[in-house]
Structure formats: C-alpha cells, structure tokens
Amino acid sequence: MREEKQNKAAAESPRSAEREQLNEDIVLSWVHLSAILKNSRVTNGLAYNEAVVMLLLYNEYRASGKGILPFSRIVEETRMLKSQANRTVASLEGKGFVTKLCGSRDKRAVDVAASPDCMDKFLAVHSQSLALANGICNIIGEEDARVFVRIVEKIVARAGDENLLREQEN
C-alpha cells in the first residue's frame, strides 16, 4: 500500500509541477495586466470605484432607459462594503453625477440615479476605457477577446458563489 502511494505521488509530481507553474504564470499575468490597467488611467477624473458605480448606472440606462439602481444592487455587484459604497455614492452625489432617491418599493431603501446632466462627463471617461478595450482587441484579435470575456465572466460567476482561495485543486 505504501509503495502504491509513492508510485502515485511520483506519477502526479510532473502534473503537480505543471499546475504549480501554471498558477505562478496566472499570478504573474494578473500582475502585468493590473499594472497596465492601473497605469492607463482609464478612470481619469473619477476615482476607480466612482467609475465602476457610474458604469453600472450607465449599463442600466442602456438596458432600461433609466439610470436608476437600488443601492443594495450596487453593493452586490461591486462587492464593496456598504460603508465604502456609501462613501462612493456620496462622493458622486457631491460631484453632481448621481442623486439618491427614496426607494421605489420600500421607503427605507435608497435608489441611486445617474444625473442626465453629468452623463456626458462620464461618457468622456468611459470612452477612455473603450479605447483601452479596443486596443486589447487589436492586440489579441476579436476571437481571443471573446474568449477572454467568457473566461472572466466564468471566474466572476464562480467567485460570487464561493471563495476562490478555498478551492481545491482539480
């Protein structure tokens, strides 16, 4: 039995080494991509979290014609702490990008509405993000860009259900 375990461990060793190297490659690639995104200043004029909240409101506007979301959905989708989301929304409100509204269903709830007057300012910031995305498409091609989006969405979907740090090697 002991010899069998040793043989199994020896057989798995190259696979484990390959997986370990793959994990190292993923971390290094993540760091490189993060550095590029951070240094590109795609959220020029807005703090990163402000740009993320505005993007959610903008996407809601594109989908429904109304740039209004419940505060709870902003917290859920951004995975910010409520206090951090509150500070972010308050900062956007101070800059005139959003207004807080009494919840449409529950008067204790808060909805956040994009200010139509500031949408052009946000779209100027967003155009920088779109230019970066276009540059990425030019580098990797449309097919790989679609694969990249699919992979990121798969990670996001799984990360929402469980902690990736607790994942077991498969």
C-alpha positions in Angstrom: 0.0 0.0 0.0 2.8 2.4 0.9 4.7 1.7 -2.3 1.4 2.3 -4.2 1.1 5.7 -2.7 4.7 6.6 -3.5 4.2 5.5 -7.1 1.0 7.5 -7.3 2.8 10.6 -5.9 5.7 10.1 -8.3 3.3 9.9 -11.2 1.4 13.0 -10.1 4.6 15.0 -9.5 5.1 16.3 -13.1 1.4 17.2 -13.2 1.6 19.0 -9.8 4.8 20.8 -11.0 3.0 21.8 -14.2 0.0 23.0 -12.2 2.2 24.9 -9.8 3.9 26.6 -12.8 0.6 27.4 -14.3 -0.6 29.0 -11.0 2.6 31.1 -11.0 2.0 32.1 -14.6 -1.6 33.2 -13.8 -0.4 35.3 -10.9 2.3 37.0 -12.9 0.0 37.6 -15.9 -2.6 39.1 -13.4 0.1 41.4 -12.0 1.2 42.5 -15.5 -2.3 43.2 -16.7 -3.2 45.0 -13.5 -0.1 47.3 -13.9 -1.2 48.1 -17.5 -4.7 48.9 -16.4 -3.6 50.9 -13.4 -1.1 53.0 -15.4 -3.5 53.6 -18.3 -5.7 55.9 -16.1 -8.9 54.7 -17.6 -10.9 56.4 -14.9 -9.3 59.9 -15.3 -11.4 62.4 -13.4 -13.2 59.8 -11.3 -12.0 57.5 -8.6 -12.0 53.9 -9.7 -15.0 52.9 -7.5 -16.9 56.0 -8.8 -16.3 54.9 -12.4 -17.5 51.4 -11.5 -20.7 52.7 -10.0 -21.3 55.0 -12.9 -20.7 52.1 -15.3 -23.4 50.1 -13.5 -25.8 53.0 -13.8 -24.9 53.6 -17.4 -25.5 50.0 -18.3 -28.9 50.1 -16.5 -29.7 53.2 -18.5 -28.8 51.4 -21.8 -30.9 48.4 -20.8 -34.0 50.1 -19.4 -33.8 53.7 -20.4 -33.5 54.6 -16.7 -30.1 55.0 -15.0 -31.5 54.0 -11.6 -30.4 51.2 -9.4 -31.2 50.2 -5.8 -28.2 50.9 -3.5 -28.3 47.2 -2.5 -27.7 46.1 -6.0 -24.7 48.5 -6.3 -23.2 46.9 -3.2 -23.9 43.4 -4.5 -22.5 43.9 -8.0 -19.4 45.9 -6.9 -18.7 43.7 -3.8 -17.9 46.9 -1.9 -18.6 47.1 1.7 -21.8 49.1 2.4 -19.7 51.9 4.0 -17.4 52.1 1.0 -20.3 52.1 -1.4 -21.9 54.9 0.7 -18.8 57.0 0.5 -18.5 56.4 -3.2 -22.2 57.3 -3.9 -21.8 60.4 -1.6 -18.7 61.5 -3.5 -20.6 61.1 -6.8 -23.5 63.0 -5.4 -21.2 65.8 -4.3 -19.8 65.9 -7.9 -23.3 66.0 -9.3 -23.1 62.7 -11.1 -25.9 61.0 -9.1 -28.8 61.7 -6.8 -30.2 59.5 -4.1 -33.9 58.7 -4.2 -36.3 57.2 -1.8 -36.7 53.5 -2.8 -39.5 52.8 -5.2 -40.8 49.7 -3.4 -39.6 50.2 0.1 -39.4 53.7 1.5 -36.5 52.7 3.8 -34.4 51.6 0.8 -32.4 54.0 -1.3 -32.1 54.1 -5.1 -29.3 55.8 -6.9 -30.0 57.7 -10.1 -27.5 58.9 -12.7 -27.8 62.6 -13.3 -28.5 63.1 -17.0 -26.6 66.4 -16.9 -23.4 64.6 -16.0 -23.7 61.6 -18.3 -21.6 63.3 -20.9 -18.8 63.7 -18.4 -19.0 60.0 -17.5 -19.1 59.1 -21.2 -15.8 61.0 -21.7 -14.2 58.9 -19.0 -15.9 55.7 -20.3 -14.6 56.4 -23.8 -11.0 56.0 -22.4 -12.0 52.6 -21.1 -13.5 51.7 -24.5 -10.3 52.8 -26.3 -8.3 50.5 -24.0 -10.6 47.6 -24.8 -10.3 48.4 -28.5 -6.5 48.4 -28.1 -6.7 45.0 -26.4 -8.9 43.7 -29.3 -6.4 45.0 -31.8 -3.6 43.1 -30.0 -5.3 39.7 -29.3 -8.0 39.7 -32.0 -11.7 39.6 -31.7 -11.9 35.8 -31.2 -9.5 35.8 -28.3 -11.2 38.9 -26.9 -14.5 37.0 -26.8 -12.7 34.0 -25.1 -11.2 36.4 -22.6 -14.6 37.9 -21.8 -16.1 34.4 -21.5 -13.3 33.3 -19.1 -13.5 36.4 -17.0 -17.3 36.0 -16.7 -16.8 32.4 -15.7 -14.4 33.4 -12.9 -16.8 36.2 -11.7 -19.7 33.7 -11.6 -17.8 31.2 -9.6 -16.2 33.8 -7.3 -19.7 35.0 -6.4 -20.7 31.6 -5.1 -17.6 30.6 -3.2 -14.2 31.9 -2.1 -11.6 31.1 -4.7 -9.0 30.8 -2.1 -10.8 27.8 -0.6 -11.0 26.0 -4.0 -9.4 22.6 -4.0 -7.1 21.7 -6.9 -9.0 19.8 -9.6 
